[in-house]
C-alpha cells in the first residue's frame, strides 16, 4: 500500500529538505518506488539536494492546474533507481491552489509510487496546507533548540485531528552541546509531545553533499547517512535501534 508523508517543522533550518532527500534516497535504495515533492513555493531546494536542478522543468502546480501530467512533471534520478522528484514553483500562483486537486495528484501518484514524501515549507503557509491535506503520516523535524521545539508543538497542534500518525525526528544533534544545556532526547520528545522516529547527528557531510548536488548516500556511509537509512527502515516497519552518538 502506498504511503504519503508530510515532512514538516515549525521553523526553518531544522533540516526538512535534507531529511526528505536522505530518507527518500534510502527508501529507493532499499527497492521501493519513491516520489519526493518539494512543496516550498518560492524557496525550493530539494532539487539541489538531489542533484536534479537542471532536470526538473515542470512543478507541482503545473500538475494541479492540468498544464501537464504527473508522469511528465516527475523527474527520475539518473543514479538512484526508483527515486523521482516533482519540484515547487519559483513564485506563488495568483489563483489559490485547490486541496481537491492536490488530493487527486497524490491519488494518481499512489498508483506508481510506494512512498510519497512531501517536503513542506517552514511554518503553516500554502505549501503546508496542501501537503497536510493529502498525507496520512507526518514527520515533524526539530532540533534540540528550545525555539524549534516550541514551534514544533504548534505544528503538532495543527496536524492532530488531520493526520493519524505523527512522529518526531530530532535533527542536528550535538551531544556536547546537549550536555551543556542539560537537555536530553527524552526532553525533546516530551516538549514536542510525539513518539520518536529517529535522531540524526550534526554532520558536515550533509552540507557538503547539498552544496555539491549529490544525495548523501552516494558519498557517505556513516553519520547522518546511517541515520537516514535507519529512519527509512523504521518507516518500512522494521525495528532498528537508535544510533548511539558519541561526543
N, C-alpha and C positions, 0 to 999 in steps of 0.2 A: 504494500500500500504506500502511495506517495505521501510525503510529509512536507508541509510548507511552514517555514520557521522564520519569524522576525527576529533579527539581531539588533538590539537597541540599547540605549542608555539614557540617562538624564542629562548628560553634558558631553561636550566634545573632549577629545583627547584620551578617551578610555581604551581605544583600540578596537572598535567595532569592525572597521574595514579590514584590518589585519587579521582579525579572528575569522571573518567571513571568508577571506581568501585562503587562510591556512586550513580551516576545517573543511571548506569546500574542496580544496585540493586533496586533502586526506581521504575524504569520502569517495572521491573519484578514483584515487589510487587503490582504494580497497574494493573497487569493482562496481561502483554504483554510478548511475547517471545523475549528474548534479547540475542544476541551473542556479547561478548566482545572479541576483538582480540588484543593481545599485539604485536605491530609492532616494538618494541625496540630491535633490534637484538643485542645480546651480553650483554644487560643491562636490561633484563626483570625483572619486579617487580609486574606486575598485578596479577600473580598467588599468590604472597604473600598477597597482599591486599584482595584478595577474599578467601583466605584460601584454595587454590587448588594446592599448590606446590607439594604435594605428589600424585596428581591425574593426572596432565597434563603431559602426556608422549610424545605425538606427537606434532609437532609445525606446524605453517602455511606453512613453506617451504616444509614440507612433503606432504601437500595437493597440493601446486603449482607444485611440481615435479611429482605428481602422485603416490608417495610411499604409501599414504593412502587416504581414503575418508574424506570429511569434517565431516561426521557423526562420524567417528572414532576419529578424532582429537578433536572434540568439547566435552568438559568435563562438564556435568551438575553439578550445585551446589547442595550439599546434603541437604541444608536447604531452600534456596530461590528458589521456583519453577519457572521455565521459564527462569532462568539465566544460561548461559553456557559460557565457555572460550575456546579460542584457544590461546595457548601461543606462544612465539617467540623462535627461536633457540638461543643457547648459543654462537655460533660462526657464522660469516658471511660465507655463502656458497661460494665455489670457482667460480661457474658459476653465471653470472648475473641473477637476478630474473626477470621474464617476467611480464610486465604490463598486457599483454593479459591473462596470467594465473591468475593473481590477480583479474582481472575483472570477469573472469569465476568463480573463487571461490566465489566472492561476489554475482554473479548471482545465484549460487546454494544456497547460504545462504538465499537469499531473499525468496526462496520458503518455508522456515521453520520459519524464524525469522521476527518479526515486526521491530526491531531496531538492527542495527549492529554498534557497537561503536568501532572505531579503535584508540587505544592508540598509537599515533605517538611519536617517539623519539624527543628530543630537536634538533633544527637545521633543516637542509634541506638535510639530507642524504638519504640512501636507503629506510629506513622504511617510511619516509615522502613521498618519490617519489611513492612508491607502494600504500600507503593509499590514497594519494590525487588523484591518477588516477581512483580510484574506488568509490569515495564518491560524493554525491550531496549536502551535507551540511558540514559545518566546524564550529567548536567551537575553537576559539583561547583563550587560557588561559594565563593571565598575572597577575602580582601583581601590586601594585601602584609604585613600584620601577622604576626609570627613565630608567635604562638599560633594564629591562624586557619589558617596553612599546616600547622602540626603536626597540628591536629585534622583538617584535610582529608586528610592522609596516612592517618590511622586509618580514615576513612570509605572511602577508596580501597581499603584492605586488605580491608574487609568486602565491598565491591562486586565486586572482582575474583573471577572464578570464577562469579559470578551473572549479570553483565551484560557482553556482549561489547564494547560501545562506551562508553567513558568519556572525557569531555573536561573541561577546566578553563576556567572564566570567572573572570578577575581583576576584581573589582568595586571601586568607590570609589577609583580610582587617583588619587593626587595626586603629580604629577611632582616638585614641590619637596621634598615630604617624602621621596620615594624617593631623591632625590639626597643629602639629609642623612643618610639611613640607609645610603647606599652600597649600594643594592639595585636590581635590575632585574626586568623581567617574566620574563626567562630564569631568574633565580634562583628565582622563584616556581614556574615550570614544573618546574625540577629538584627542588625541595623536594616538590611535590605528586606528581611522577612521572607527569605527564599531558600530552598534547598540548593546545594552546591553541585554544579555540573563539572567544574574544573578550576584549576589555578594555573596561571601562566607566569613564568618568571620574567623579569626585565631582561631583555636580550637585544644587544646591539645589532644582531643579525636581522632582526625584524625591520629595522630602519634601513639597513644596507640593501636588503632584498627589495623593499618597497621602492627605494630610490633608483635601483637598477632594473626595475620592471621584471622581476623574476620571482615566482612563487617560492616561499621559504623552503618547502620540502625538496626543491631541486638543488639547494645549495647547503643545507644544514641537516644534521641528523641528531641533534641534541638540543637542550634548552627549550625554547618556545616551540620548535618543530615537534618535539616529543609530546609537549602539552597539547598541541593541536590534534595530534594523532589520538591521544587518549580521549579527548573530548569527542572526536568523531566516533570512536569505538563505543563510548557511552551512549551517544545518540542512536547507535545501532542496537542498543540493549545489552551490550557486553559489560561485565563487571571488571573494572580496571582500577587499581589502587591509585590514590592521589600521589603526585610527584613529591618527593622529599627534597625540598630546596635547601641548599647549603649557603651559608653566608659567605 
